[in-house]
Amino acid sequence: MAKINFGGIEENVVTREEYPLEKAREILKNETIAVIGYGVQGPGQALNLRDNGFNVIVGQRKPSKSYEKAKEDGWKEGENLFGIEEALEKGTVIFYLLSDAAQIQLWPTVKKYLTPGKTLYFSHGFGITYKERTGIVPPEDVDVVLAAPKGSGTSLRRMFLAGKGLNSSYAIHQDYTGKAKEKIIAIGIGIGSGYLFETTFKKEVFSDLTGERGTLMGAIQGIFAAQYEVLRKNGHSPSEAFNETVEELTQSLMPLVAENGMDWMYANCSTTAQRGALDWWKKFRDAVSPVFNDLYQNVATGEEAQRSIDSNSQSDYREKLEQELKELRESEMWRTGAEVRKLRPENN
């Protein structure tokens, strides 16, 4: 494990160089990894582990769209694709990758199969952190670990196929066997992590819920919508408003930030753009800081968790979700975006 200096603060991280794939395989050579759930994170993690040479099976409700998706991805019924309970029985490392709401519902079944010495693995600290609300309390004689890729399962898989890695956090909630740390690091390497950084279940879920509602999804959509609407109200065409709000950011500027940081992106823009950005960024920070403080407190008190549980547990959740997504999809900004994407050179 290496100590890396991040802005003057040392952190423990694990890289592929110090923890090669061969070492990870050796640690998990006698384990059967049962991936329960084949929705958001399941496919990417399961396929990456399979391709990296680990013993992986998938457990999914049958019949279901996810079960059929697993078959399309090459998982074979009766060989490495099973119903949930059969997979739980066979697995020694249980990847609990259902949605948070589904984890609550299935927990009584999963708990039955957590025999002494098994490992229970999460990619989100939600169920354990908010145990008073979820009822997810593992038995004391199993290891409980977490590796959380910093991105979607789709991104994890795409980057893996491109020979890259998606950074992940890791945490240990319970170390019954004394081998939880080596197992979770091996798992993190196996699923295709770029590097692994240490956290706790609580910190993972607090940062994750804040990020999703903030700069990763909620805040960025709000900023997009605000700027687009101002430009449109002032007579700019949909194409111009979208290009100046979304397309230039995602296609031109964010890749520069990813490459070498915000200062490097600034340095590779016009002096007029530099001056304006430097003058205005602190105004935006000061304007939104109260919103982020409010958001973090809602996460810390469990209000966001309860809202998610209540909403996602409703029988008509999928229908309501589709209506909300439809509102986004059919807004002028994102209808314009669909047309703009068609005009990209790679699509012509």
TALIN-V544081 format. One record per residue. N is the residue number from 1. PSI is psi in whole degrees, -180 to 180 (none if undefined). D_CENTER is the distance of its C-alpha to the mean C-alpha in Angstrom with 1 decimal. Layout:
# TALIN-V544081
n={N/N}
psi={PSI/PSI}
d_center={D_CENTER/D_CENTER}
This chain:
# TALIN-V544081
n={1/2/3/4/5/6/7/8/9/10/11/12/13/14/15/16/17/18/19/20/21/22/23/24/25/26/27/28/29/30/31/32/33/34/35/36/37/38/39/40/41/42/43/44/45/46/47/48/49/50/51/52/53/54/55/56/57/58/59/60/61/62/63/64/65/66/67/68/69/70/71/72/73/74/75/76/77/78/79/80/81/82/83/84/85/86/87/88/89/90/91/92/93/94/95/96/97/98/99/100/101/102/103/104/105/106/107/108/109/110/111/112/113/114/115/116/117/118/119/120/121/122/123/124/125/126/127/128/129/130/131/132/133/134/135/136/137/138/139/140/141/142/143/144/145/146/147/148/149/150/151/152/153/154/155/156/157/158/159/160/161/162/163/164/165/166/167/168/169/170/171/172/173/174/175/176/177/178/179/180/181/182/183/184/185/186/187/188/189/190/191/192/193/194/195/196/197/198/199/200/201/202/203/204/205/206/207/208/209/210/211/212/213/214/215/216/217/218/219/220/221/222/223/224/225/226/227/228/229/230/231/232/233/234/235/236/237/238/239/240/241/242/243/244/245/246/247/248/249/250/251/252/253/254/255/256/257/258/259/260/261/262/263/264/265/266/267/268/269/270/271/272/273/274/275/276/277/278/279/280/281/282/283/284/285/286/287/288/289/290/291/292/293/294/295/296/297/298/299/300/301/302/303/304/305/306/307/308/309/310/311/312/313/314/315/316/317/318/319/320/321/322/323/324/325/326/327/328/329/330/331/332/333/334/335/336/337/338/339/340/341/342/343/344/345/346/347/348}
psi={131/148/120/139/115/101/35/-3/127/137/154/126/159/129/165/-30/-44/-17/74/162/-35/-38/-40/-43/-41/-41/-36/16/-27/8/146/114/117/111/110/112/129/57/-89/-60/-27/-54/-48/-48/-43/-46/-40/-43/-43/-47/-25/2/21/160/103/137/159/134/122/147/138/131/151/160/-37/-35/-44/-37/-41/-41/-40/-31/4/4/135/128/134/-10/-57/14/122/171/166/-49/-37/-41/-40/-38/-41/-32/141/-23/114/112/107/88/22/168/160/-43/-42/-33/-40/-45/-40/-11/-45/-35/-47/-43/-33/-30/3/76/159/134/-12/168/129/122/135/161/16/138/6/-58/-41/-44/-43/44/-30/-28/-29/-25/8/98/103/154/158/-14/30/156/142/116/169/139/124/100/139/64/178/163/-32/-45/-40/-45/-44/-43/-37/-47/-24/4/19/179/152/124/146/150/160/153/156/120/-32/126/83/-41/-15/2/13/-39/-47/-33/-45/-33/-41/-42/-46/-42/-41/-35/-8/28/145/-59/164/132/148/142/-167/166/-43/-47/-36/-48/-36/-47/-38/-48/-38/-45/-44/-40/-17/-123/-21/-36/-63/-52/-40/-38/-40/-42/-44/-51/-42/-47/-43/-46/-37/-44/-43/-40/-25/21/6/146/159/-42/-45/-44/-42/-44/-41/-19/-45/-53/-47/-38/-53/-35/-27/-53/-43/-37/-33/-39/-45/-33/-47/7/167/-40/-36/-38/-46/-44/-20/20/171/157/-31/-44/-42/-51/-46/-44/-43/-34/-31/-19/-37/-29/-42/-42/-48/-32/-38/-14/-43/-34/-42/-38/-42/-43/-48/-41/-38/-37/-47/-34/-11/1/-42/-40/-46/-39/-41/-45/-48/-44/-48/-11/-7/145/-28/24/-47/-39/-43/-40/-45/-38/-41/-40/-35/-38/-42/-51/-38/4/154/-40/-48/-21/-38/-42/-40/-39/-39/-42/-34/-27/-3/143/-38/-14/8/none}
d_center={23.6/24.1/24.6/23.3/24.6/22.2/24.5/27.0/24.8/24.5/21.3/21.0/18.8/19.0/19.4/20.1/23.7/24.5/22.5/23.2/22.0/25.5/25.2/22.0/23.7/26.8/25.0/23.5/26.4/27.7/24.5/23.4/19.7/19.3/16.0/16.3/14.5/14.0/11.9/8.2/7.2/10.9/12.5/10.8/11.1/14.5/15.9/15.1/16.7/19.5/20.2/20.3/23.0/21.7/23.1/20.4/21.2/19.3/20.2/20.0/22.2/25.1/26.0/22.7/21.1/18.3/21.2/22.8/19.7/19.6/23.3/22.8/20.4/23.3/22.9/26.4/27.6/29.4/28.3/24.6/23.6/24.8/24.8/22.6/25.5/26.8/23.6/23.3/26.9/26.5/23.3/23.8/20.1/18.3/14.6/13.9/11.0/12.5/11.6/12.7/16.0/16.6/16.1/18.9/21.1/20.9/21.2/25.0/24.9/22.3/24.3/27.5/26.2/25.0/28.2/29.1/27.4/24.4/20.8/18.2/14.6/11.5/7.8/8.1/11.5/12.5/15.1/16.8/16.9/18.3/20.5/23.4/21.7/19.9/22.6/20.3/22.6/22.7/26.2/27.3/28.1/24.6/22.0/18.8/16.0/12.3/10.1/6.5/5.4/5.1/4.0/4.2/6.5/9.3/8.8/8.7/11.8/13.5/13.5/14.8/17.5/18.4/18.9/16.3/13.4/10.0/10.3/9.0/10.5/12.8/15.0/18.0/19.1/22.1/24.0/26.8/27.6/27.6/25.3/21.9/21.1/22.2/20.3/16.9/17.5/18.8/15.8/13.4/15.9/16.2/12.7/13.1/12.0/14.0/14.9/14.0/14.7/16.1/15.0/15.8/14.2/15.6/14.5/10.8/10.9/13.3/11.5/8.2/10.5/12.7/10.4/9.2/12.9/14.1/13.8/10.5/11.8/14.7/16.9/16.7/17.8/20.5/21.7/21.8/23.8/26.2/27.1/27.5/29.7/31.9/32.5/33.5/35.7/37.5/38.4/35.8/35.0/31.7/31.2/32.0/29.9/26.8/27.4/27.9/24.9/22.1/23.4/24.8/21.7/19.2/21.7/23.8/22.8/19.1/19.7/22.5/20.3/17.8/21.0/22.9/21.8/23.0/26.6/26.8/25.7/28.3/30.9/30.4/31.1/34.5/36.3/36.3/32.5/32.3/34.8/33.2/29.7/31.1/33.3/30.7/27.4/28.7/29.9/26.5/25.0/27.9/27.5/23.8/23.8/25.4/22.7/19.9/22.2/22.6/18.9/18.3/21.3/20.2/17.0/19.3/21.9/19.6/20.7/17.2/16.3/19.6/19.3/16.1/17.9/21.1/19.8/17.5/20.4/23.0/24.6/24.4/20.7/20.0/23.1/22.4/18.9/20.6/23.2/20.9/19.1/22.6/23.7/21.2/22.0/25.7/26.0/28.2/25.6/23.2/26.2/27.5/24.2/24.5/28.0/27.2/24.7/27.5/29.7/27.6/29.8/27.6/28.0/31.7}
